[in-house]
Amino acid sequence: MCKCETVLGTICSDIATTTETTIASLRTEQPSGLDTGGVRLELSKALDLWARNSKLTFQEINSDHADILVYFHRGYHGDGYPFDGRGQILAHAFFPGKDRGGDAHFDEEEIWLLEDESNEEGTSLFAVAAHEFGHSLGLAHSSVQGALMYPWYQGLSPNYELPEDDRHGIQQMYGKIFSFATC
């Protein structure tokens, strides 16, 4: 799915131990040929998956100072990790930190599918974004098959919930949401 083992490096410990819950904002450079509103919705749903399972909150801002910058690129794009066209490397992201830290890059040459679209040759933007945002937040690949952070692409259902391995990882870093029953 991604070429993260060489892109990510190590977790930035000051991010991983923060007590601040609104640590990530989003700025997106829109890809050509895709509905802007649909792309924003898929990216928002991907971030929400992590927020629902931790103390994280996200907001979209239009600034180069956002914690997570999202780009759609083709081939070589200046970070030393060029895309290969359709197939193989779909996207990559960087662990939190300075400069490119937290940024997520998607291969513009992929056939990106938005909600309710189907195409046997296409790839779910939601599924890949959810995985890459896990890296943007500091999670490495998981060896647990079925985990969102497993290194190979797996399509996700519209009502997808984070598996236990991913929930445990994000909650270790950013805290768990506690809910109390009322009588």
C-alpha positions as CSV (number, residue, x, y, z in Angstrom):
1,M,0.0,0.0,0.0
2,C,2.7,2.5,1.0
3,K,6.4,2.7,1.1
4,C,6.4,3.6,4.7
5,E,9.3,1.6,6.0
6,T,11.7,3.9,4.4
7,V,9.7,7.1,4.6
8,L,8.6,7.1,8.2
9,G,11.7,6.7,10.3
10,T,11.0,6.8,14.0
11,I,8.2,8.2,16.1
12,C,8.7,11.8,17.2
13,S,8.4,11.3,21.0
14,D,7.2,14.9,21.8
15,I,4.2,14.3,19.6
16,A,3.5,10.8,20.9
17,T,3.3,12.0,24.5
18,T,1.4,15.2,24.0
19,T,-1.6,15.9,26.3
20,E,-3.2,18.3,23.7
21,T,-6.0,16.6,21.9
22,T,-6.4,18.9,18.9
23,I,-3.0,18.1,17.3
24,A,-3.9,17.8,13.7
25,S,-5.5,20.1,11.2
26,L,-5.9,19.4,7.5
27,R,-5.0,21.3,4.3
28,T,-5.6,19.5,1.1
29,E,-4.3,20.2,-2.4
30,Q,-7.0,18.8,-4.6
31,P,-6.3,16.2,-7.3
32,S,-7.4,16.9,-10.9
33,G,-10.5,15.1,-12.1
34,L,-12.0,14.3,-8.6
35,D,-14.9,16.0,-7.0
36,T,-13.5,18.5,-4.4
37,G,-16.4,17.9,-2.0
38,G,-16.1,14.2,-2.3
39,V,-12.4,14.2,-1.6
40,R,-12.8,16.4,1.5
41,L,-15.6,14.1,2.7
42,E,-13.5,10.9,2.3
43,L,-10.5,12.5,4.1
44,S,-12.7,13.8,6.9
45,K,-14.2,10.4,7.4
46,A,-10.7,8.9,7.5
47,L,-9.6,11.3,10.2
48,D,-12.9,10.8,12.1
49,L,-12.1,7.1,12.3
50,W,-9.1,8.0,14.5
51,A,-10.9,10.7,16.4
52,R,-13.8,8.3,17.4
53,N,-11.2,6.0,19.0
54,S,-9.0,8.5,20.9
55,K,-9.0,12.0,22.4
56,L,-7.9,13.5,19.1
57,T,-10.0,16.2,17.4
58,F,-9.4,17.6,13.9
59,Q,-10.4,20.7,12.0
60,E,-9.7,21.7,8.4
61,I,-7.8,24.9,7.9
62,N,-6.4,26.5,4.8
63,S,-2.8,27.0,5.9
64,D,0.6,25.7,5.1
65,H,1.1,25.4,8.9
66,A,-1.5,22.6,9.3
67,D,-0.2,19.5,11.1
68,I,-1.3,17.3,8.2
69,L,-0.9,18.5,4.7
70,V,-2.4,16.3,2.0
71,Y,-1.1,16.3,-1.6
72,F,-1.8,14.4,-4.7
73,H,1.3,14.0,-6.8
74,R,2.6,12.1,-9.9
75,G,6.0,10.5,-10.1
76,Y,8.9,12.3,-8.6
77,H,7.6,15.1,-6.3
78,G,10.6,16.3,-4.3
79,D,10.6,14.1,-1.2
80,G,12.8,11.3,-2.4
81,Y,10.0,8.8,-2.7
82,P,8.6,9.0,-6.2
83,F,5.3,7.4,-7.2
84,D,5.2,4.7,-9.8
85,G,1.9,5.3,-11.6
86,R,-1.1,3.1,-11.1
87,G,-0.7,0.1,-8.7
88,Q,2.1,-0.7,-6.3
89,I,2.7,2.4,-4.2
90,L,-0.6,4.1,-3.6
91,A,0.5,6.7,-1.0
92,H,2.9,7.5,1.7
93,A,3.0,9.6,4.9
94,F,5.5,10.9,7.3
95,F,5.5,10.5,11.1
96,P,4.7,13.7,13.1
97,G,7.5,16.3,13.3
98,K,8.9,19.3,11.5
99,D,8.9,20.1,7.8
100,R,7.1,17.2,6.1
101,G,6.1,15.6,9.4
102,G,2.5,14.5,9.3
103,D,2.1,15.1,5.6
104,A,0.3,12.5,3.4
105,H,1.0,12.1,-0.3
106,F,-1.3,10.2,-2.6
107,D,-0.4,9.0,-6.1
108,E,-2.5,11.1,-8.5
109,E,-2.3,8.5,-11.2
110,E,-4.4,6.0,-9.1
111,I,-8.1,5.6,-9.9
112,W,-9.4,6.9,-6.6
113,L,-12.8,5.9,-5.6
114,L,-15.1,8.1,-3.5
115,E,-18.0,6.9,-1.4
116,D,-20.5,4.8,-3.3
117,E,-18.3,4.5,-6.4
118,S,-17.4,1.1,-7.6
119,N,-14.7,0.1,-10.1
120,E,-12.8,-3.1,-10.0
121,E,-9.6,-1.2,-11.0
122,G,-10.1,1.6,-8.5
123,T,-8.8,2.1,-4.9
124,S,-10.8,3.5,-2.0
125,L,-9.6,6.9,-1.0
126,F,-11.1,6.5,2.4
127,A,-9.3,3.2,3.1
128,V,-5.9,4.5,2.0
129,A,-6.3,7.8,3.7
130,A,-7.3,6.2,7.0
131,H,-4.1,4.0,6.8
132,E,-1.9,6.9,5.8
133,F,-3.3,9.2,8.5
134,G,-2.4,6.5,11.0
135,H,1.2,7.1,10.0
136,S,0.7,10.9,10.1
137,L,-0.3,10.4,13.7
138,G,2.7,8.3,14.6
139,L,1.6,4.7,14.1
140,A,3.9,2.2,12.3
141,H,2.8,-0.8,10.3
142,S,1.1,-3.7,12.2
143,S,1.9,-7.3,11.7
144,V,-1.7,-8.2,12.6
145,Q,-3.6,-9.2,9.4
146,G,-6.9,-7.3,9.3
147,A,-5.5,-4.3,11.2
148,L,-5.9,-1.0,9.4
149,M,-2.2,-0.4,9.8
150,Y,-1.3,-3.8,8.1
151,P,1.0,-2.8,5.2
152,W,-1.1,-4.1,2.3
153,Y,-4.2,-2.5,0.8
154,Q,-7.6,-3.9,1.9
155,G,-10.8,-2.2,1.0
156,L,-13.0,-1.1,3.9
157,S,-16.8,-1.2,4.3
158,P,-18.6,2.1,4.7
159,N,-19.4,1.4,8.4
160,Y,-15.8,0.3,9.2
161,E,-14.7,0.3,12.8
162,L,-11.0,0.3,13.9
163,P,-9.8,-3.2,14.8
164,E,-8.5,-3.7,18.4
165,D,-4.8,-3.5,17.4
166,D,-5.3,-0.1,15.8
167,R,-7.5,1.2,18.7
168,H,-4.9,0.1,21.2
169,G,-2.1,1.8,19.3
170,I,-3.8,5.2,18.9
171,Q,-5.1,5.2,22.5
172,Q,-1.6,4.4,23.8
173,M,-0.4,7.6,22.1
174,Y,-3.3,10.0,22.5
175,G,-5.6,8.6,25.2
176,K,-8.8,6.7,25.4
177,I,-12.3,8.2,25.4
178,F,-14.1,7.2,28.5
179,S,-17.9,7.0,28.5
180,F,-19.9,6.7,31.6
181,A,-23.3,5.0,31.9
182,T,-26.1,7.1,33.5
183,C,-29.0,5.7,35.4
